[in-house]
Amino acid sequence: MNFILIILLSAFIATTLMTIVSYCMSYMFGNQFKEPVLLNTLLRNSTWISEDSVNSAAGWLMHYAVGIGFVVIYYLLWNFGGLSPTYFNGGLLGLISGVFGVSVWWIIFKIHRNPPSINRSGFFLHLIIVHIIFGVGATAGYLLLSSN
């Protein structure tokens, strides 16, 4: 299978899995942990995009684009960086991605003039957990798709 297709499908699998868990955690804990919704809220509360229909698509596109970016890095590490595509390594990459994600969200919340009012510590902990799931999901997708 073409490496671009492997990356795109692995990213889709991992990001979708992560998003499902985020929606479940939002429901279970009664907090807003849905990344696409928060991205749309940030956009809506900014001067960049004000039209709701564009805004809704933008948050989802941004969310999946970041997933593709992470999987590109994972793919490069697995194929050229000497890192084996194991579930342990996928979880480790997810943990690293989660720490990076927390840093980015923290900066965005600090510099945004009207960030959403959420349980940030809970959201940040949630980001670590769902990125570990993302890393394992990306590994599963990669192993499944590259074995054919």
C-alpha positions in Angstrom: 0.0 0.0 0.0 1.2 3.5 -0.8 2.9 5.2 2.2 0.7 8.3 1.9 -2.4 6.2 2.1 -1.0 4.4 5.1 -0.3 7.7 6.9 -3.7 9.2 6.0 -5.7 6.1 7.1 -3.6 5.5 10.2 -4.2 9.2 11.2 -7.9 8.8 10.5 -8.1 5.7 12.7 -6.1 7.2 15.5 -7.8 10.6 15.5 -11.3 9.1 15.3 -10.5 6.7 18.2 -9.1 9.6 20.2 -12.1 11.8 19.5 -14.6 9.0 20.5 -12.8 8.7 23.8 -12.8 12.5 24.2 -16.5 12.6 23.7 -17.1 9.7 26.1 -14.9 11.4 28.7 -16.8 14.7 28.2 -20.0 12.9 28.9 -18.7 10.9 31.8 -17.1 13.8 33.7 -19.5 16.5 32.6 -16.7 18.7 31.2 -15.9 20.0 27.8 -13.1 17.8 26.5 -14.1 17.7 22.8 -11.1 19.0 20.9 -13.0 20.0 17.7 -15.7 21.8 19.7 -13.0 23.7 21.7 -11.2 24.6 18.5 -14.4 25.9 17.0 -15.1 27.9 20.3 -11.7 29.4 20.0 -12.3 30.4 16.4 -15.8 31.7 17.2 -14.4 33.8 20.1 -11.7 35.3 17.8 -11.8 37.8 15.0 -10.5 35.2 12.4 -13.6 33.3 11.5 -17.1 34.4 12.6 -19.4 32.4 10.3 -20.6 29.4 12.2 -20.9 27.0 9.2 -17.2 27.6 8.3 -16.3 27.5 11.9 -17.8 24.0 12.5 -15.8 22.5 9.6 -12.7 24.4 10.5 -12.4 22.9 14.0 -12.8 19.4 12.7 -10.3 19.9 9.8 -7.7 21.4 12.2 -8.2 18.4 14.6 -7.7 15.8 11.8 -4.8 17.8 10.3 -2.9 17.8 13.6 -3.5 14.0 13.7 -2.0 13.6 10.2 1.0 15.7 11.3 1.6 13.5 14.3 1.3 10.3 12.2 3.8 11.7 9.7 6.3 12.1 12.5 5.5 8.6 13.8 5.9 7.1 10.3 9.3 8.8 9.9 10.5 7.5 13.2 9.3 4.0 12.5 10.8 3.9 9.0 13.9 6.1 9.3 14.5 6.8 12.9 15.2 3.3 14.2 12.0 3.1 16.3 10.0 -0.1 16.0 6.3 0.3 15.5 5.2 -1.6 18.6 2.2 -0.8 20.8 4.5 0.2 23.6 6.4 2.7 21.4 3.1 3.9 20.0 1.9 4.6 23.5 5.2 6.3 24.3 4.9 8.5 21.2 1.3 9.3 22.2 2.5 10.3 25.6 5.1 12.6 24.1 2.5 14.0 21.7 0.1 14.5 24.6 2.7 16.6 26.5 3.3 18.6 23.4 -0.5 19.0 22.9 -0.9 20.2 26.5 1.9 22.8 25.9 0.2 24.0 22.7 -3.3 24.3 24.3 -1.8 26.0 27.4 -0.2 28.6 25.2 -3.4 29.1 23.1 -5.5 29.6 26.3 -2.9 32.1 27.6 -2.7 34.2 24.4 -6.3 34.0 23.2 -8.3 37.1 24.2 -11.5 35.1 25.0 -10.7 31.4 25.7 -13.4 29.0 26.6 -14.1 28.6 30.3 -13.3 24.9 31.0 -11.7 22.7 33.6 -8.2 23.2 32.3 -6.4 20.8 34.6 -8.9 18.1 33.8 -8.7 18.9 30.1 -4.9 18.7 30.2 -4.9 15.3 32.0 -7.5 14.1 29.5 -5.2 15.2 26.6 -2.4 13.0 28.0 -4.7 10.0 28.2 -6.3 10.4 24.7 -2.9 11.0 23.1 -1.6 7.7 24.4 -4.7 6.1 22.9 -4.0 8.0 19.7 -0.4 6.7 19.6 -1.6 3.1 20.1 -4.4 3.6 17.5 -1.9 5.0 15.0 0.4 2.0 15.6 -2.5 -0.4 15.1 -3.5 1.3 11.9 0.1 1.4 10.6 0.7 -2.3 11.4 -2.6 -3.4 9.9 -2.2 -1.3 6.7 1.5 -1.9 6.1 1.2 -5.7 6.5 -0.8 -5.9 3.2 
